[in-house]
Amino acid sequence: MNILVCCGSGLGSSFMIQINIEKILKELNVEGKVDHADLSSAKGVKADIYVGTRDIASQLYGLGGEVVSLNNMIDKNELKEKLSSTLKEMGKI
């Protein structure tokens, strides 16, 4: 399973979310590859789940994977809740 975290510039904020997702996947005992990219590069990357803040999430729909839209990128509880829900819907947990 591939997860791509997207942000406007593809640097700090998406990398921070990537690290948090990797921790959550480990806690949930789910195998997956997590990467980060800027929004324009995301269109060329195939992923099972795309993660972004609500201001860019609408641009992630239609890329072929599930979309996790975050209201607050530093809220680890929101990230875990939404990612877990998506993984359950996909039958991964």
N, C-alpha and C positions, 0 to 999 in steps of 0.2 A: 504494500500500500504506500502510495506517495502523497505527501501533504506539502502544499506550497503556501507559504505565508507571503502576502503581498502588501506593499505600501507604496506610497507615491514615489519615493526615491530608492527603495530597496536596500536601505542601509540599516541604521540603528534600531528603529522601532520594529521592523520585521524580524531582525536578528534576535531581539529580546523575546518576541513572541515565539520564535522558533525554539529557543532554549527552554521556554516554559512548556511548550508542546512536547518536547522530548522527555521532560520530567514527567508529564502527565501520562504519556504512553508507557513509560517504564512502570509507573504506579499501577496502571491498568493492565499491565502484562500484555501489551499489544505491540506487535512488530510493525515498524514503519520507518520510512525514510522521510525526513523533514528538511526542506530547503526554503530559502527566501529569495525574493526577487522584487524588482520594481514592477509597477502595473503594466507598462508597455511590454516588458519581457515575459510577463506571465502568460500572455496570449500565445506564446510559442512553446509553453511547457505543459506537458500532459500530466495531470494530477488527479487523484481520486477525490481529494478534498482541497479546496482553496479557502484560505483564511484571510480575512481583511477587516479593517474597521468599517463601520457602517457607511462612511463617506465614499468608500471605493467598492464596497461589496456588490453593489448593483452592477458594476462593470465586470464582475467575475462570473455572473450567471451566463450560461451559454458557452462556457469554455469546456464543458464536458464532465465536470465533477460536481460533487456536493459543495455548497458554499456555507461557511460559518461566518456570520456577520457579528462583529464585536462592537458593543456600545462603548466600552472602556478597555483600551488595550493593555492597561496595567492591572486590571482586575483578574487575578488568577482564578478566583472562584467562578466568575462568569465564563472564562475560557474553558475550564474543566467541565462545567455543566453543559455548555453548548457542544463541545467536542465529544463528550461522552454520549450525549443524545444523538448526535450524527453517527457516531460509531455503532450505537445500538440499532439505529434505523438501517444501517448498512450490513448488519449481522456480524460485525467484527468483535463485539463483546456481548 
